[in-house]
Amino acid sequence: MQQQDINTDARARIDKWLWHARFFKTRGLSAKLVSGGHVRVNGDKIAKAAHSVGPGDVLTFPQARQVRVIRILALGARRGPAAEAQALYEDLTPPAERLNVPAGPKYEGKGRPTKRDRRKLDLNRRDALD
């Protein structure tokens, strides 16, 4: 296996870099976020997906339910595996702001209701309508 070279002296489009670093699933989603004016580069708002970024730049953008602060360490040559993508940046987001959101809602701490429980709920609803 060959190690992919990481280019450290060039510049890249911000939408492409965000996609390479695996912050967004598609390049279109990253371009939409940038075009919407939700991304800051070194504290300045940008609105063009073609804005150039390079190593040393600090990006601030919303992702899911938190605001991410990232320092670019390198530019990737491809959208590779997660380990390769994580080598492209340093996460400066304060640990207190990182959210631990549960995977999904629970029903009274018991998990998903069984078929028997759902039938009981349906019977109770019919009685309440009478």
N, C-alpha and C positions, 0 to 999 in steps of 0.2 A: 504494500500500500504506500502511496506517495502522500506526503504531507502537503496540503494546499498552501501556497504562499499567501501571506497576508500583507497587503500593500499599505504602508504607513505614511507615505509622503504625498499621495495624490488626494483628490477631493472627489466626493460622490454626491449624487442627488439625495436629498433627505428622505424622500419616499422610498427610494430603493434601499437606502441604508437601514431604515426602520424595518423593512421587509426582510432584508438579509439577516438582521439581528433577531428575527423572530418575535418582534413585538406585535405584529399583525399578521393575520393568516394570508392575506393577499396584498399585493402592491396597490391595488385599487383602494382598499380600506385605508392604507397609510396615506395615500394621496388625498383622499377625501378629508381625513383629519387635518392634514396640513392646509389644504385649500380652505377649510372652514375657519382658519385662524386660531386653532387650538394648540399650536406648537410654538415654543420659544427656543431660540438658539442664542445662547449667551445672554439671556435676558431680553432679547428683542423679538417681538412677535413677527412671524413670517406668514405669508399667505400663498406662496408659490411652491408647488411640489418639486420644482427644478432648483430650489435653493441648494447651494453647495455647502457641504459640511466636511470636516476633516478631523483628524486626531487632535484632541485637546478641547474640542467644542463641547459645551454643556447643553443638553436638551432637556426641556421641561414639557411634559405632555400628559393628558389624562389617559388612563388605560383601566378599563373595567370601572371599579369604584374608588380608585386612588389616583393621585398625581405622582407620576414617576419623574425622577431627576436622574439623568444618565450622563456620564462623561464618556465620550468616544475615545477609545484607545487605538483602534485600527479599523481599516476598511476591509471588508471581506470580498473575496473574488467570486463567491457563490453563496447561495442560501443552503448551507450545509446542516449537519446535525446540531442539536441543541448545545452540546459541549463546545463546538466550534463557534457557534453564535455568541455564547456567553464570554468568550475570549475577546470579543470585539468592543466590550463596554465595561464600565465600572458603575455599579448602582450606588447612587448617592442619596437615595430616598431614605429619610430617617426611619429607623425601625419601628417607632411608635405609630407611624402612618401606614405601615404595611398591614393590610387587613387579613384576618383569617376567617373568611366567609365560609360557613358550612355548605356542604354540597347541595343539600335540598331541605325543604321543610319537613319536619317530623310531626306525626300525629300523637300528641300527648306523650312524647318520649318513647313510644312503642314501635315506631316505624310505620310502614304502610299497613292499612287495615286488611284483614283477610277477607275472603269471600263471605264467610259466615258473619263477620262483623258488618260488612256492607249490606247483607240481607237484613240484619237487625235494624240498621239505620233506615233502610227503605220501609220496613214495617212500622217503625216509629213515626216516620213522616206521614204515612197514610193515616195513622190514628190521629195525628195532629190536624189533618185536613178535615176530618169528620165533624 
